[in-house]
Amino acid sequence: MTTPSGPIALGRGHRTHGFHAVRVDEEGGVAIALSMRQGDCDSRDHYVLDVVDLRTRTVTRLLEGDGQLLAELGPDHALYVQTRADGLRRYADPRGDSFETLLDGIGLSSRPWDYNPYC
C-alpha cells in the first residue's frame, strides 16, 4: 500500500488483480486494505483484510477467510466488519482484538451475500 510518506508492506494473501478497497482514518491513525477474490461456480469467495497502524507503519491485524467480507471505518474511529457467518462486529480500537457483535438486522450493505449472477 502506498501512502504519502512511503510504501507500507501488507500481509500475505493480497492479490494485485483482485478487488481492493482502501479506507483511511487519518485522525484515528489507521487504514484498512481489503482484497477479495470472487469465486466462480466451483470455488468460494475469499477475503483478506489488513488493519494498518499509520503511526508505526505496520500491519496490526490480518483477517482472512472464505466468503465475503464488508469493512468500513466509522466516524467514531471504530472498525466495522461484516461477514455472513459472524454478522456485524464493531472493533472500538481497530488495532485491537476486542470487539462487540451488533444486533441482528443491522448491516453495512443490503446487497445479497454470496450472489453470483453467472451461476
Stockholm file with secondary structure:
# STOCKHOLM 1.0

chainA/1-119         MTTPSGPIALGRGHRTHGFHAVRVDEEGGVAIALSMRQGDCDSRDHYVLDVVDLRTRTVTRLLEGDGQLLAELGPDHALYVQTRADGLRRYADPRGDSFETLLDGIGLSSRPWDYNPYC
#=GR chainA/1-119 SS CEETTEECCCCTTCCTTSEEEEEEETTTTEEEEEEEECCCTTSCCEEEEEEEETTTTEEEEEEEEESCEEEEECTTSCEEEEETTTEEEEESSTTSSCCEECCTTCCSCCSCTTCCTTC
#=GC SS_cons         CEETTEECCCCTTCCTTSEEEEEEETTTTEEEEEEEECCCTTSCCEEEEEEEETTTTEEEEEEEEESCEEEEECTTSCEEEEETTTEEEEESSTTSSCCEECCTTCCSCCSCTTCCTTC
//
